[in-house]
Amino acid sequence: MLIIQNGYKCDYEMKLFYGFFFDKNEDISVYSNFEYKDGIINVYTEIICFGKAFFEDYYFPFDINGKSKGLIKKVFTAACTKSFCHAAGKIRKINLPWGVMCGIRPAKNVRGLLEEGFNKEEAYKFLKEVYEVSDEKLELAFKVAENEKIILSEIGRNSVGIYIGIPFCPTRCLYCSFVSSDMRISGKYMDEFTDKLVKEIEKTAEIINKMGAYVESIYIGGGTPTSLSAEQLKKIFDAVKSSFDLSRLKEYTLEAGRSDTITRKKLEEAKKGGVDRISINPQTMNDITLKKVGRAHDSEMFKDCFKIAREVGFKIINTDLIAGLPDETPEMFKYSLDEVIKLNPENITVHSMCVKRAASLRMTDTRLTEAKQMNEMLSYTQKRMAEENYIPYYMYRQKNISGNLENVGYSKEGCMSAYNISIMEEKQTIIALGGGGSTKIVMGDRIERIFNFKNPDEYIKRFDEILKKKNEILEILRKGGVYIG
Ligand code: SF4
């Protein structure tokens, strides 16, 4: 792989799109020449592939007067990547529904343009022309931007979100990219982890008081928090209740996750502890796939857990599905989605399968089919969700998703999760506790991060450092000129 750019450089983006068309081990050279003159961008791209040359001479009229530096950079970058993709498209046909739009938050691009003074129609036209995004994806991005704006406008001044990471799972799923350790190995740490976590909760409450802040949302995630026993979970719920002032708490979520860890007793403890939202994630309703990816539950078990959660009194239940699981066809995914819809959950989140960089997988016919089929699954989701009155309210993309696709949270009216939007849009300080979380301290446009240890044994052994890291929050705020009461 060789990429040479003259006139304007956008290394990261060029490599990203190169990766959609070619393998880095292929003998391919890319030369790109950028020029901006008299309100016209011109990018000439030449790709030498197996001794043959492929060209694109791309022109785009763009008046930089009155535009922000950030916007100019985005348009120049898009011109380079577009010129490259047009040339590369003459070698391999790749469907890119998001065109050359980069970044993990497509809705942020929409909001950015509206903040620059574009009206909705102008923003739509601009994104279509500059990034060549499909109408279907643009429609999704605009809806998400509109819906998340409601939640963002409701974030309280001086409010914080709390994330509690429980890094245990009964077994490790084949596709897992989260912080989690197999409890058959690390289960021996669960008791001590819980006791230390209780201390961290108490310490965090002290820090929040010193900040003069209050807790607006709590999210217990992982891993699979319900890997802990009902007694261990109770200790955590009790500590949360007795340590934090929850008088202005808007939502309290427990990610129960896998049905093989859920019991009525655990859900009852959660309910008594104040949890008002729960996530039960089948990922797929096809038992054959569940087996294949290493999840020790079947679709019936998931349905039973869902029923128990309703009986215990949970009014907001989220269910996660994954599009593109190994060997799943669009029909299999559609079946899963329709089965989940029948249960009438308040939230449905559809993730796109993330494929780690594996040379053997890239650029094979399988890989390309996979991206095409995944897009079919996501289109079906968009259509079915609209039919069933679910609105898309948060969306993000990950680097290794086939076809540069997206993860989307859909919600029934009035059931959107503020935490999901806050964590994505980075407009509110989120303090992370437990294993693997990262605290994000938001000070206007600046964000500072503090990381907790990932592994339970390290968390336990180095717990003094965890407490010290909590004190750092105050130091960072003071240095950042934020008044601490
Ligand atoms: S349940 Fe989730 S966190 Fe646990 S191993 Fe599976 S994918 Fe990873």
Residues whose N, C-alpha, C, O or C-beta is under 5 A from the ligand:
A	BS01	SF4	C169 T171 R172 C173 C176 F178 S180 G222 G223 T224
